Amino acid sequence: MHYKTILFDLDGTITDSGEGIINSVIYALKKMNLNVPNQNDLFSFIGPPLSDSFKNLYHLDDQFTEQAVGYYREYYQAKGMYENHLYEGILEVLTDLQQAGCTLYIATSKPEIYAKQILAHFKLDRYFVGIYGASLNGERSKKGDVIRYALNSAGITDLNKTLMIGDRSHDMIGAKENRLACIGVLYGFGDQVELETAGADYLAETPEDIEKIILEK
C-alpha cells in the first residue's frame, strides 16, 4: 500500500449533496430577484467556492455576492445541508481503509463548520482524524488553500504517501499545487475529461474503485 494518508473531498465524493446545494442556490437567486436557470445548469455550483460561482455566473460585485452567499446559507443551514445522502458503498470503503491502517481526513471547499455538522449527522466523523474546510469569511476558500491548511494543521509532511480524492477539477488542481497525487471520482459531479485535463493520476468509477487503487487490489 503506497498511500497511507488520504484526504477526501466531501460533496460529490462522500455525499451526493446536489439537491440541498441547488435548492439553496435557487432560494438565494429568488431572494436576489435574479434569473433562475434550468436546474441542470446549477450543477456548476457544486464543488467550487460559492462566491466564485455567484460572481462568475451572475457577474455580481463583492457586495451583492456577499448578499447572495448570505441568502444561500440562510436556506442551507435550515434545510439544505440535510437534503443529502451517502453514495452507495462509501461507508464500506471508509471502514476498509481505516482497518487497513490508512489515516483519513476531510479537505473540502465547504465551510468547515458545515462539513463537521454533516459528517456528524451521517455518523461519519469517527472515520476522520481531522475535518478541514473553508472559512466562513472567504479568506480560505480555494481548494489548494484548504488542502495546504489541512496538511499544515494535521502535521502531514510525507507528501509522497498522501493522496487527495475528489470529483471536480479544482480538487485535482489543488492537489497538484500541494504536490499530491490525486484520484478523480466519476460518480460525482465532474466528468472524465474535466478530471484528466486537471491532472488526475487515477480515476474511480465507483467508491469501490477508490479502495482498489489505494489498497492495490
Summary of the structure (lengths in Angstrom):
residues: 217
radius of gyration: 16.6
end to end distance: 9.4
largest distance: 52.5
contacts: 730
relative contact order: 0.18
helix: 52%
strand: 17%
